[in-house]
Amino acid sequence: MFKVNALGAQDEVRFQKILSSLMMDQRVKEMKLYIQHGVITTYEHCEQVARICYIINKYFGEKADMESLVRTAFLHDFYLYDWHEKKLKNKIHGFTHPGIAAKNAKKYFNITEKEKRAIESHMWPLTLHKIPTSREAWILCMADKYVASIETAMMRK
């Protein structure tokens, strides 16, 4: 797995503290059972996206709410199924999984409407009708594309 280790000791402690309750949750741990890209699990992917979001926000002076951004990034693919299975619904996974992940995050972690919209819009521009509308959503959208590109190009089986 590619892993960004650009966080200093204090930032790593802060990052882990923000995500500690999510990382301990059994439903979140279920993401370790599903492959996202190449050999990378959905859990690993979401953790990497959250790290990149943290780094981007820190670099630009933390103009986005760090706790909300990191938690939202960690839950952005919280859809809990194997999208590689040969099923009709999986053929449109790119269009549908943001809504499923947002619904699950809202149900299990009571995320805010702003966080829900960020998760729903993370696949923009594929999901044309779901445009990112907050700093958190834009950072998530960019970080997800960056991480997914590396995972897809560099971490194939």
OpenMM code with the backbone's topology and positions (N, CA, C; nanometers):
from openmm import Vec3, app, unit

residues = "MET PHE LYS VAL ASN ALA LEU GLY ALA GLN ASP GLU VAL ARG PHE GLN LYS ILE LEU SER SER LEU MET MET ASP GLN ARG VAL LYS GLU MET LYS LEU TYR ILE GLN HIS GLY VAL ILE THR THR TYR GLU HIS CYS GLU GLN VAL ALA ARG ILE CYS TYR ILE ILE ASN LYS TYR PHE GLY GLU LYS ALA ASP MET GLU SER LEU VAL ARG THR ALA PHE LEU HIS ASP PHE TYR LEU TYR ASP TRP HIS GLU LYS LYS LEU LYS ASN LYS ILE HIS GLY PHE THR HIS PRO GLY ILE ALA ALA LYS ASN ALA LYS LYS TYR PHE ASN ILE THR GLU LYS GLU LYS ARG ALA ILE GLU SER HIS MET TRP PRO LEU THR LEU HIS LYS ILE PRO THR SER ARG GLU ALA TRP ILE LEU CYS MET ALA ASP LYS TYR VAL ALA SER ILE GLU THR ALA MET MET ARG LYS".split()
positions = [
    Vec3(0.0848, -0.1187, 0.0000),
    Vec3(0.0000, 0.0000, 0.0000),
    Vec3(0.0884, 0.1236, 0.0000),
    Vec3(0.0544, 0.2207, -0.0804),
    Vec3(0.1240, 0.3477, -0.0743),
    Vec3(0.0698, 0.4215, 0.0460),
    Vec3(0.1580, 0.4859, 0.1210),
    Vec3(0.1136, 0.5569, 0.2408),
    Vec3(0.1873, 0.6898, 0.2509),
    Vec3(0.1094, 0.7934, 0.2674),
    Vec3(0.1659, 0.9260, 0.2857),
    Vec3(0.2033, 0.9409, 0.4325),
    Vec3(0.3297, 0.9679, 0.4591),
    Vec3(0.3750, 0.9870, 0.5969),
    Vec3(0.4258, 1.1291, 0.6162),
    Vec3(0.3589, 1.2242, 0.5567),
    Vec3(0.4042, 1.3627, 0.5615),
    Vec3(0.3594, 1.4358, 0.6874),
    Vec3(0.2952, 1.3650, 0.7797),
    Vec3(0.2499, 1.4297, 0.9025),
    Vec3(0.3593, 1.4215, 1.0075),
    Vec3(0.3833, 1.5342, 1.0729),
    Vec3(0.4755, 1.5335, 1.1856),
    Vec3(0.4110, 1.4630, 1.3035),
    Vec3(0.4868, 1.4463, 1.4098),
    Vec3(0.4378, 1.3720, 1.5265),
    Vec3(0.3096, 1.4327, 1.5836),
    Vec3(0.3064, 1.5644, 1.6005),
    Vec3(0.1870, 1.6290, 1.6569),
    Vec3(0.0670, 1.6148, 1.5644),
    Vec3(0.0914, 1.6323, 1.4347),
    Vec3(-0.0182, 1.6185, 1.3390),
    Vec3(-0.0682, 1.4743, 1.3324),
    Vec3(0.0216, 1.3780, 1.3433),
    Vec3(-0.0202, 1.2367, 1.3425),
    Vec3(-0.1083, 1.2070, 1.4635),
    Vec3(-0.0710, 1.2608, 1.5800),
    Vec3(-0.1522, 1.2411, 1.7002),
    Vec3(-0.2898, 1.3044, 1.6804),
    Vec3(-0.2919, 1.4257, 1.6257),
    Vec3(-0.4201, 1.4940, 1.6014),
    Vec3(-0.5046, 1.4162, 1.5015),
    Vec3(-0.4441, 1.3708, 1.3937),
    Vec3(-0.5129, 1.2936, 1.2908),
    Vec3(-0.5756, 1.1686, 1.3516),
    Vec3(-0.4977, 1.0936, 1.4279),
    Vec3(-0.5469, 0.9708, 1.4911),
    Vec3(-0.6579, 1.0004, 1.5911),
    Vec3(-0.6461, 1.1095, 1.6644),
    Vec3(-0.7483, 1.1463, 1.7619),
    Vec3(-0.8816, 1.1760, 1.6923),
    Vec3(-0.8757, 1.2472, 1.5785),
    Vec3(-0.9974, 1.2790, 1.5037),
    Vec3(-1.0682, 1.1507, 1.4594),
    Vec3(-0.9906, 1.0519, 1.4178),
    Vec3(-1.0491, 0.9302, 1.3603),
    Vec3(-1.0622, 0.8141, 1.4578),
    Vec3(-1.0147, 0.8275, 1.5794),
    Vec3(-1.0077, 0.7123, 1.6704),
    Vec3(-1.1421, 0.6419, 1.6890),
    Vec3(-1.2489, 0.7158, 1.7113),
    Vec3(-1.3781, 0.6507, 1.7342),
    Vec3(-1.4284, 0.5808, 1.6074),
    Vec3(-1.4035, 0.6402, 1.4912),
    Vec3(-1.4449, 0.5755, 1.3659),
    Vec3(-1.3640, 0.4492, 1.3405),
    Vec3(-1.2331, 0.4563, 1.3637),
    Vec3(-1.1459, 0.3417, 1.3373),
    Vec3(-1.1787, 0.2215, 1.4261),
    Vec3(-1.2398, 0.2458, 1.5404),
    Vec3(-1.2746, 0.1384, 1.6336),
    Vec3(-1.4115, 0.0760, 1.6018),
    Vec3(-1.4898, 0.1408, 1.5196),
    Vec3(-1.6245, 0.0951, 1.4902),
    Vec3(-1.6219, -0.0286, 1.3998),
    Vec3(-1.7004, -0.1303, 1.4368),
    Vec3(-1.7034, -0.2558, 1.3608),
    Vec3(-1.7535, -0.2377, 1.2177),
    Vec3(-1.8496, -0.1481, 1.1973),
    Vec3(-1.8998, -0.1247, 1.0605),
    Vec3(-1.7914, -0.0619, 0.9741),
    Vec3(-1.7134, 0.0281, 1.0304),
    Vec3(-1.6032, 0.0893, 0.9566),
    Vec3(-1.4961, -0.0150, 0.9276),
    Vec3(-1.4670, -0.0996, 1.0250),
    Vec3(-1.3674, -0.2054, 1.0030),
    Vec3(-1.4090, -0.2995, 0.8909),
    Vec3(-1.5399, -0.3091, 0.8650),
    Vec3(-1.5890, -0.3929, 0.7558),
    Vec3(-1.5330, -0.3468, 0.6210),
    Vec3(-1.4963, -0.2184, 0.6098),
    Vec3(-1.4390, -0.1686, 0.4834),
    Vec3(-1.3076, -0.2390, 0.4500),
    Vec3(-1.2449, -0.3029, 0.5490),
    Vec3(-1.1209, -0.3776, 0.5254),
    Vec3(-1.1451, -0.5042, 0.4437),
    Vec3(-1.2701, -0.5449, 0.4314),
    Vec3(-1.3050, -0.6665, 0.3585),
    Vec3(-1.3203, -0.6441, 0.2084),
    Vec3(-1.3277, -0.5198, 0.1661),
    Vec3(-1.3571, -0.4888, 0.0258),
    Vec3(-1.2390, -0.4202, -0.0420),
    Vec3(-1.2113, -0.4637, -0.1642),
    Vec3(-1.1037, -0.4023, -0.2434),
    Vec3(-1.1585, -0.2782, -0.3122),
    Vec3(-1.0796, -0.1734, -0.3081),
    Vec3(-1.1175, -0.0473, -0.3717),
    Vec3(-1.0529, -0.0373, -0.5101),
    Vec3(-0.9208, -0.0257, -0.5109),
    Vec3(-0.8445, -0.0168, -0.6368),
    Vec3(-0.7242, -0.1105, -0.6270),
    Vec3(-0.7017, -0.1911, -0.7300),
    Vec3(-0.5848, -0.2794, -0.7295),
    Vec3(-0.5881, -0.3750, -0.6123),
    Vec3(-0.4967, -0.3569, -0.5180),
    Vec3(-0.4898, -0.4412, -0.3983),
    Vec3(-0.5239, -0.3617, -0.2721),
    Vec3(-0.5689, -0.2399, -0.2891),
    Vec3(-0.5979, -0.1484, -0.1786),
    Vec3(-0.7414, -0.1693, -0.1299),
    Vec3(-0.7582, -0.1849, 0.0021),
    Vec3(-0.8933, -0.2000, 0.0562),
    Vec3(-0.9628, -0.0635, 0.0626),
    Vec3(-1.0926, -0.0690, 0.0764),
    Vec3(-1.1694, 0.0547, 0.0903),
    Vec3(-1.1266, 0.1294, 0.2161),
    Vec3(-1.0989, 0.0579, 0.3232),
    Vec3(-1.0520, 0.1188, 0.4486),
    Vec3(-0.9202, 0.1937, 0.4253),
    Vec3(-0.8240, 0.1263, 0.3615),
    Vec3(-0.6942, 0.1884, 0.3336),
    Vec3(-0.7109, 0.3115, 0.2447),
    Vec3(-0.7945, 0.2985, 0.1430),
    Vec3(-0.8204, 0.4100, 0.0522),
    Vec3(-0.8761, 0.5299, 0.1292),
    Vec3(-0.9756, 0.5053, 0.2121),
    Vec3(-1.0389, 0.6150, 0.2869),
    Vec3(-0.9415, 0.6790, 0.3854),
    Vec3(-0.8571, 0.5976, 0.4475),
    Vec3(-0.7564, 0.6540, 0.5380),
    Vec3(-0.6577, 0.7420, 0.4616),
    Vec3(-0.6163, 0.6968, 0.3441),
    Vec3(-0.5236, 0.7771, 0.2633),
    Vec3(-0.5877, 0.9079, 0.2171),
    Vec3(-0.7122, 0.9025, 0.1755),
    Vec3(-0.7826, 1.0238, 0.1332),
    Vec3(-0.7934, 1.1203, 0.2515),
    Vec3(-0.8229, 1.0682, 0.3692),
    Vec3(-0.8312, 1.1528, 0.4889),
    Vec3(-0.6966, 1.2185, 0.5187),
    Vec3(-0.5869, 1.1446, 0.5027),
    Vec3(-0.4527, 1.2009, 0.5248),
    Vec3(-0.4233, 1.3137, 0.4261),
    Vec3(-0.4539, 1.2884, 0.3007),
    Vec3(-0.4284, 1.3903, 0.1979),
    Vec3(-0.5134, 1.5138, 0.2266),
    Vec3(-0.6377, 1.4951, 0.2658),
    Vec3(-0.7236, 1.6087, 0.3027),
    Vec3(-0.6614, 1.6874, 0.4178),
    Vec3(-0.6113, 1.6182, 0.5181),
    Vec3(-0.5469, 1.6834, 0.6324),
    Vec3(-0.4288, 1.7686, 0.5838),
    Vec3(-0.3451, 1.7078, 0.4999),
    Vec3(-0.2251, 1.7764, 0.4497),
    Vec3(-0.2632, 1.8993, 0.3666),
    Vec3(-0.3593, 1.8852, 0.2768),
    Vec3(-0.4021, 1.9983, 0.1936),
    Vec3(-0.4561, 2.1107, 0.2814),
    Vec3(-0.5433, 2.0775, 0.3744),
    Vec3(-0.6034, 2.1790, 0.4609),
    Vec3(-0.4972, 2.2475, 0.5464),
    Vec3(-0.4037, 2.1715, 0.5983),
    Vec3(-0.2946, 2.2281, 0.6796),
    Vec3(-0.2098, 2.3233, 0.5938),
    Vec3(-0.1776, 2.2817, 0.4728),
    Vec3(-0.0952, 2.3626, 0.3825),
    Vec3(-0.1605, 2.4971, 0.3525),
    Vec3(-0.2913, 2.4977, 0.3369),
    Vec3(-0.3623, 2.6211, 0.3027),
    Vec3(-0.4188, 2.6933, 0.4246),
    Vec3(-0.3635, 2.6662, 0.5416),
    Vec3(-0.3968, 2.7453, 0.6593),
    Vec3(-0.5223, 2.7025, 0.7333),
    Vec3(-0.5633, 2.5784, 0.7150),
    Vec3(-0.6806, 2.5224, 0.7841),
    Vec3(-0.8053, 2.6092, 0.7703),
    Vec3(-0.8343, 2.6474, 0.6484),
    Vec3(-0.9547, 2.7274, 0.6224),
    Vec3(-1.0812, 2.6420, 0.6209),
    Vec3(-1.0635, 2.5116, 0.6139),
    Vec3(-1.1771, 2.4190, 0.6266),
    Vec3(-1.1747, 2.3624, 0.7688),
    Vec3(-1.2894, 2.3177, 0.8157),
    Vec3(-1.2997, 2.2575, 0.9485),
    Vec3(-1.2270, 2.1225, 0.9453),
    Vec3(-1.1121, 2.1140, 1.0128),
    Vec3(-1.0264, 1.9956, 1.0030),
    Vec3(-1.0960, 1.8692, 1.0503),
    Vec3(-1.1632, 1.8750, 1.1643),
    Vec3(-1.2274, 1.7552, 1.2164),
    Vec3(-1.3362, 1.7058, 1.1217),
    Vec3(-1.4187, 1.7954, 1.0749),
    Vec3(-1.5253, 1.7594, 0.9823),
    Vec3(-1.4676, 1.7044, 0.8524),
    Vec3(-1.3659, 1.7700, 0.7995),
    Vec3(-1.3029, 1.7279, 0.6740),
    Vec3(-1.2456, 1.5872, 0.6850),
    Vec3(-1.1689, 1.5613, 0.7885),
    Vec3(-1.1025, 1.4321, 0.8027),
    Vec3(-1.2041, 1.3205, 0.8259),
    Vec3(-1.3027, 1.3444, 0.9119),
    Vec3(-1.4066, 1.2435, 0.9357),
    Vec3(-1.4874, 1.2162, 0.8071),
    Vec3(-1.5221, 1.3209, 0.7363),
    Vec3(-1.5982, 1.3057, 0.6119),
    Vec3(-1.5167, 1.2292, 0.5083),
    Vec3(-1.3894, 1.2625, 0.4970),
    Vec3(-1.3020, 1.1925, 0.4023),
    Vec3(-1.2922, 1.0442, 0.4361),
    Vec3(-1.2850, 1.0137, 0.5643),
    Vec3(-1.2739, 0.8741, 0.6064),
    Vec3(-1.4020, 0.7954, 0.5781),
    Vec3(-1.5134, 0.8646, 0.5723),
    Vec3(-1.6417, 0.7979, 0.5476),
    Vec3(-1.6911, 0.8107, 0.4031),
    Vec3(-1.6122, 0.8735, 0.3156),
    Vec3(-1.6644, 0.9057, 0.1823),
    Vec3(-1.6987, 0.7820, 0.0980),
    Vec3(-1.6377, 0.6676, 0.1263),
    Vec3(-1.6693, 0.5434, 0.0545),
    Vec3(-1.7225, 0.4362, 0.1503),
    Vec3(-1.8022, 0.4771, 0.2456),
    Vec3(-1.8590, 0.3888, 0.3462),
    Vec3(-1.9857, 0.3226, 0.2929),
    Vec3(-1.9724, 0.2499, 0.1792),
    Vec3(-2.0887, 0.1890, 0.1138),
    Vec3(-2.1052, 0.0404, 0.1474),
    Vec3(-1.9990, -0.0261, 0.1927),
    Vec3(-2.0044, -0.1616, 0.2490),
    Vec3(-2.0549, -0.2710, 0.1552),
    Vec3(-1.9992, -0.2773, 0.0365),
    Vec3(-2.0247, -0.3898, -0.0534),
    Vec3(-1.9081, -0.4012, -0.1508),
    Vec3(-1.8982, -0.5148, -0.2178),
    Vec3(-1.7915, -0.5366, -0.3158),
    Vec3(-1.8415, -0.4936, -0.4532),
    Vec3(-1.7940, -0.3790, -0.4977),
    Vec3(-1.8414, -0.3256, -0.6251),
    Vec3(-1.7822, -0.3991, -0.7446),
    Vec3(-1.6907, -0.4912, -0.7227),
    Vec3(-1.6321, -0.5675, -0.8324),
    Vec3(-1.7161, -0.6889, -0.8715),
    Vec3(-1.8126, -0.7266, -0.7872),
    Vec3(-1.8992, -0.8397, -0.8201),
    Vec3(-1.9788, -0.8090, -0.9471),
    Vec3(-2.0008, -0.9107, -1.0257),
    Vec3(-2.0708, -0.8940, -1.1537),
    Vec3(-2.2212, -0.8844, -1.1299),
    Vec3(-2.2651, -0.7678, -1.0910),
    Vec3(-2.4070, -0.7415, -1.0702),
    Vec3(-2.4434, -0.6155, -1.1466),
    Vec3(-2.5667, -0.6060, -1.1874),
    Vec3(-2.6123, -0.4905, -1.2635),
    Vec3(-2.5895, -0.3602, -1.1872),
    Vec3(-2.6228, -0.3572, -1.0582),
    Vec3(-2.6079, -0.2337, -0.9805),
    Vec3(-2.4622, -0.1871, -0.9737),
    Vec3(-2.3670, -0.2806, -0.9820),
    Vec3(-2.2265, -0.2428, -0.9731),
    Vec3(-2.1742, -0.1777, -1.1016),
    Vec3(-2.2463, -0.1927, -1.2101),
    Vec3(-2.2061, -0.1290, -1.3352),
    Vec3(-2.2178, 0.0233, -1.3266),
    Vec3(-2.3015, 0.0712, -1.2354),
    Vec3(-2.3176, 0.2160, -1.2177),
    Vec3(-2.2689, 0.2614, -1.0798),
    Vec3(-2.1782, 0.1823, -1.0219),
    Vec3(-2.1238, 0.2094, -0.8888),
    Vec3(-2.0715, 0.3526, -0.8755),
    Vec3(-2.0005, 0.4011, -0.9747),
    Vec3(-1.9446, 0.5367, -0.9689),
    Vec3(-2.0508, 0.6438, -0.9477),
    Vec3(-2.1673, 0.6199, -1.0001),
    Vec3(-2.2767, 0.7163, -0.9870),
    Vec3(-2.3557, 0.6997, -0.8569),
    Vec3(-2.3626, 0.5768, -0.8061),
    Vec3(-2.4526, 0.5500, -0.6942),
    Vec3(-2.3860, 0.5410, -0.5576),
    Vec3(-2.2587, 0.5041, -0.5526),
    Vec3(-2.1984, 0.4807, -0.4211),
    Vec3(-2.1875, 0.6041, -0.3322),
    Vec3(-2.1723, 0.7267, -0.3873),
    Vec3(-2.1676, 0.8424, -0.2968),
    Vec3(-2.2953, 0.8577, -0.2136),
    Vec3(-2.4095, 0.8342, -0.2748),
    Vec3(-2.5360, 0.8433, -0.2019),
    Vec3(-2.5498, 0.7348, -0.0972),
    Vec3(-2.5052, 0.6138, -0.1307),
    Vec3(-2.5118, 0.5032, -0.0358),
    Vec3(-2.4189, 0.5298, 0.0820),
    Vec3(-2.2975, 0.5763, 0.0539),
    Vec3(-2.2013, 0.6073, 0.1602),
    Vec3(-2.2537, 0.7185, 0.2508),
    Vec3(-2.3126, 0.8210, 0.1905),
    Vec3(-2.3676, 0.9325, 0.2695),
    Vec3(-2.4821, 0.8850, 0.3580),
    Vec3(-2.5673, 0.8001, 0.3029),
    Vec3(-2.6808, 0.7463, 0.3802),
    Vec3(-2.6303, 0.6632, 0.4985),
    Vec3(-2.5301, 0.5782, 0.4754),
    Vec3(-2.4726, 0.4974, 0.5833),
    Vec3(-2.4061, 0.5849, 0.6896),
    Vec3(-2.3304, 0.6850, 0.6453),
    Vec3(-2.2620, 0.7741, 0.7400),
    Vec3(-2.3624, 0.8504, 0.8259),
    Vec3(-2.4707, 0.8943, 0.7637),
    Vec3(-2.5758, 0.9662, 0.8365),
    Vec3(-2.6434, 0.8729, 0.9370),
    Vec3(-2.6726, 0.7522, 0.8937),
    Vec3(-2.7428, 0.6549, 0.9776),
    Vec3(-2.6589, 0.6142, 1.0990),
    Vec3(-2.5316, 0.5833, 1.0781),
    Vec3(-2.4497, 0.5274, 1.1848),
    Vec3(-2.3696, 0.6313, 1.2644),
    Vec3(-2.3422, 0.7468, 1.2027),
    Vec3(-2.2556, 0.8450, 1.2701),
    Vec3(-2.3158, 0.9840, 1.2789),
    Vec3(-2.4407, 0.9972, 1.2388),
    Vec3(-2.5123, 1.1239, 1.2523),
    Vec3(-2.4324, 1.2438, 1.2002),
    Vec3(-2.3801, 1.2294, 1.0799),
    Vec3(-2.3039, 1.3398, 1.0206),
    Vec3(-2.3967, 1.4574, 0.9909),
    Vec3(-2.3383, 1.5746, 0.9744),
    Vec3(-2.4163, 1.6952, 0.9447),
    Vec3(-2.4606, 1.6946, 0.7981),
    Vec3(-2.5527, 1.7814, 0.7646),
    Vec3(-2.5964, 1.7948, 0.6242),
    Vec3(-2.4807, 1.8394, 0.5350),
    Vec3(-2.3968, 1.9270, 0.5848),
    Vec3(-2.2804, 1.9730, 0.5083),
    Vec3(-2.1866, 1.8553, 0.4790),
    Vec3(-2.1633, 1.7697, 0.5778),
    Vec3(-2.0786, 1.6524, 0.5594),
    Vec3(-2.1433, 1.5540, 0.4623),
    Vec3(-2.2735, 1.5373, 0.4745),
    Vec3(-2.3480, 1.4492, 0.3833),
    Vec3(-2.3336, 1.4978, 0.2387),
    Vec3(-2.3480, 1.6274, 0.2178),
    Vec3(-2.3334, 1.6834, 0.0821),
    Vec3(-2.1913, 1.6647, 0.0299),
    Vec3(-2.0916, 1.6756, 0.1173),
    Vec3(-1.9526, 1.6546, 0.0743),
    Vec3(-1.9321, 1.5118, 0.0262),
    Vec3(-1.9848, 1.4157, 0.1008),
    Vec3(-1.9732, 1.2751, 0.0591),
    Vec3(-2.0474, 1.2529, -0.0723),
    Vec3(-2.1676, 1.3069, -0.0836),
    Vec3(-2.2480, 1.2896, -0.2054),
    Vec3(-2.1810, 1.3506, -0.3289),
    Vec3(-2.0987, 1.4517, -0.3095),
    Vec3(-2.0389, 1.5214, -0.4243),
    Vec3(-1.8944, 1.4806, -0.4534),
    Vec3(-1.8409, 1.3821, -0.3822),
    Vec3(-1.6987, 1.3512, -0.4003),
    Vec3(-1.6650, 1.2923, -0.5371),
    Vec3(-1.7628, 1.2446, -0.6107),
    Vec3(-1.7359, 1.1903, -0.7446),
    Vec3(-1.7550, 1.2926, -0.8580),
    Vec3(-1.7827, 1.4167, -0.8233),
    Vec3(-1.7965, 1.5197, -0.9248),
    Vec3(-1.6656, 1.5273, -1.0036),
    Vec3(-1.6687, 1.5414, -1.1344),
    Vec3(-1.7792, 1.5761, -1.2226),
    Vec3(-1.8562, 1.4561, -1.2786),
    Vec3(-1.8193, 1.3331, -1.2400),
    Vec3(-1.8964, 1.2175, -1.2870),
    Vec3(-2.0434, 1.2336, -1.2494),
    Vec3(-2.0678, 1.2763, -1.1280),
    Vec3(-2.2044, 1.3021, -1.0827),
    Vec3(-2.2328, 1.4511, -1.1024),
    Vec3(-2.2645, 1.4866, -1.2229),
    Vec3(-2.2804, 1.6271, -1.2615),
    Vec3(-2.3751, 1.7059, -1.1722),
    Vec3(-2.4797, 1.6425, -1.1252),
    Vec3(-2.5815, 1.7113, -1.0462),
    Vec3(-2.5407, 1.7305, -0.9003),
    Vec3(-2.4291, 1.6723, -0.8585),
    Vec3(-2.3799, 1.6853, -0.7204),
    Vec3(-2.2465, 1.7595, -0.7232),
    Vec3(-2.2536, 1.8903, -0.7228),
    Vec3(-2.1343, 1.9758, -0.7277),
    Vec3(-2.0886, 2.0056, -0.5856),
    Vec3(-1.9577, 1.9950, -0.5576),
    Vec3(-1.9089, 2.0318, -0.4250),
    Vec3(-1.9433, 2.1774, -0.3938),
    Vec3(-1.9922, 2.2021, -0.2716),
    Vec3(-2.0376, 2.3378, -0.2372),
    Vec3(-1.9674, 2.3958, -0.1148),
    Vec3(-1.8713, 2.3248, -0.0587),
    Vec3(-1.7980, 2.3765, 0.0578),
    Vec3(-1.6490, 2.3511, 0.0386),
    Vec3(-1.5677, 2.4177, 0.1187),
    Vec3(-1.4235, 2.3921, 0.1126),
    Vec3(-1.3953, 2.2447, 0.1396),
    Vec3(-1.4630, 2.1909, 0.2406),
    Vec3(-1.4426, 2.0511, 0.2754),
    Vec3(-1.4749, 1.9592, 0.1568),
    Vec3(-1.5827, 1.9876, 0.0890),
    Vec3(-1.6233, 1.9058, -0.0253),
    Vec3(-1.5231, 1.9159, -0.1402),
    Vec3(-1.4730, 2.0345, -0.1677),
    Vec3(-1.3753, 2.0513, -0.2752),
    Vec3(-1.2439, 1.9809, -0.2429),
    Vec3(-1.1982, 1.9941, -0.1200),
    Vec3(-1.0740, 1.9267, -0.0799),
    Vec3(-1.0919, 1.7759, -0.0915),
    Vec3(-1.2042, 1.7235, -0.0417),
    Vec3(-1.2320, 1.5801, -0.0510),
    Vec3(-1.2346, 1.5349, -0.1959),
    Vec3(-1.3009, 1.6076, -0.2798),
    Vec3(-1.3120, 1.5716, -0.4213),
    Vec3(-1.1737, 1.5623, -0.4867),
    Vec3(-1.0894, 1.6602, -0.4613),
    Vec3(-0.9535, 1.6612, -0.5190),
    Vec3(-0.8669, 1.5499, -0.4605),
    Vec3(-0.8716, 1.5329, -0.3286),
    Vec3(-0.7886, 1.4317, -0.2628),
    Vec3(-0.8274, 1.2916, -0.3082),
    Vec3(-0.9563, 1.2661, -0.3219),
    Vec3(-1.0022, 1.1348, -0.3667),
    Vec3(-0.9513, 1.1040, -0.5068),
    Vec3(-0.9560, 1.1996, -0.5949),
    Vec3(-0.9085, 1.1777, -0.7322),
    Vec3(-0.7579, 1.1506, -0.7338),
    Vec3(-0.6844, 1.2253, -0.6525),
    Vec3(-0.5389, 1.2073, -0.6438),
    Vec3(-0.5053, 1.0666, -0.5941),
    Vec3(-0.5646, 1.0273, -0.4823),
    Vec3(-0.5362, 0.8962, -0.4233),
    Vec3(-0.5823, 0.7841, -0.5165),
    Vec3(-0.7011, 0.7959, -0.5718),
    Vec3(-0.7528, 0.6926, -0.6625),
    Vec3(-0.6637, 0.6771, -0.7852),
    Vec3(-0.6115, 0.7876, -0.8367),
    Vec3(-0.5220, 0.7815, -0.9534),
    Vec3(-0.3955, 0.7034, -0.9215),
    Vec3(-0.3363, 0.7311, -0.8071),
    Vec3(-0.2149, 0.6594, -0.7673),
    Vec3(-0.2463, 0.5112, -0.7453),
    Vec3(-0.3537, 0.4829, -0.6745),
    Vec3(-0.3892, 0.3435, -0.6477),
    Vec3(-0.4175, 0.2675, -0.7769),
    Vec3(-0.4873, 0.3285, -0.8679),
    Vec3(-0.5235, 0.2618, -0.9921),
    Vec3(-0.4015, 0.2406, -1.0815),
    Vec3(-0.3156, 0.3393, -1.0919),
    Vec3(-0.1992, 0.3296, -1.1808),
    Vec3(-0.0842, 0.2483, -1.1210),
    Vec3(-0.0653, 0.2579, -0.9902),
    Vec3(0.0549, 0.2019, -0.9305),
    Vec3(0.0341, 0.0752, -0.8472),
    Vec3(-0.0874, 0.0474, -0.8076),
    Vec3(-0.1089, -0.0622, -0.7136),
    Vec3(-0.1910, -0.1748, -0.7720),
    Vec3(-0.1810, -0.1950, -0.9003),
    Vec3(-0.2574, -0.3029, -0.9650),
    Vec3(-0.1999, -0.4378, -0.9223),
    Vec3(-0.2834, -0.5418, -0.9271),
    Vec3(-0.2377, -0.6785, -0.8947),
    Vec3(-0.1348, -0.7226, -0.9964),
] * unit.nanometer
topology = app.Topology()
chain = topology.addChain("A")
for resn in residues:
    res = topology.addResidue(resn, chain)
    for name in ("N", "CA", "C"):
        topology.addAtom(name, app.Element.getBySymbol(name[0]), res)
